[in-house]
């Protein structure tokens, strides 16, 4: 039950971060500050940032093995992204999605490792 609570909190923060960053990029694109190339770059950076933040939150709430918690969190998020991607576009995998999934998995692992290190530094 505690894992689901940690996962829910981390996933909610990641989702809110993803939505806010997407909204900001969309507003800048609508105003004309960003062109389509920059928006495409941010479409890869935004999930990385949001899952990194979720990984940090997940790492702060775990006792040890932050990398393992990051892998679990990242894989659950990738499964959810894959389901939404299939429902929206009717494709499971293509090379750009696989690259995005690997990048987001690495981001959640790094975030969780950094989060557990922040926790250890705050306990001293």
C-alpha angles and dihedrals in degrees: 000000000000091000091054091050091051091045093048093049093047093045092048092051090047091049093049091048091049092050094046094048091047090050092050093050091046092051091048090049091049092050090049101247093117127045126210095270092057091046089053090051091050090050086069097037097049098064089044092055095043095049091043089057091045089050091052090053090047091049093050090055097049130083102217143343098050091179091060092050088048091052091049092047093045095048093049090050091047090052090051092046090049093052092049091045091052093048092049103038106015092234125111103190139007128156096265092051092049090051090048091049093050091048092050091048090052090047093053091047093050092045092051092048091050091045093055089048091052088052093052092048092051093051094058 
